[in-house]
Amino acid sequence: MLWLLPSASLVSRRILPYLEGMEVHFTPQQEAQLAKIASSVGTDPEALVKDAALRLLEDDARFRAAVQEGIAQADRGEFIEEEEMDARFEEMLRS
């Protein structure tokens, strides 16, 4: 069994005051896979899972910020028509 403890910088106690830690259960086969991968990269399974979870959170935050920026750009009228996008895409494929 692996325990994941969120970093204080990632989870504000004001937002999720009840979140003290998180328990994640894996099957024995999954634990064996994690142990094999962790060993091959010179770490332990808990650190491997924690790093993967933190990368997921960071990627999700970047994605959500990009979506919000796209919505803001569209709200400001900063977008191109479908025909222009098709032309740009075709040009990229030819390059």
Secondary structure, 3 states (H helix, E strand, C coil): CEEECCCCCCCCCCCCCCCCCEEECCCHHHHHHHHHHHHHHCCCHHHHHHHHHHHHHHHHHHHHHHHHHHHHHHHCCCCCCHHHHHHHHHHHHHC
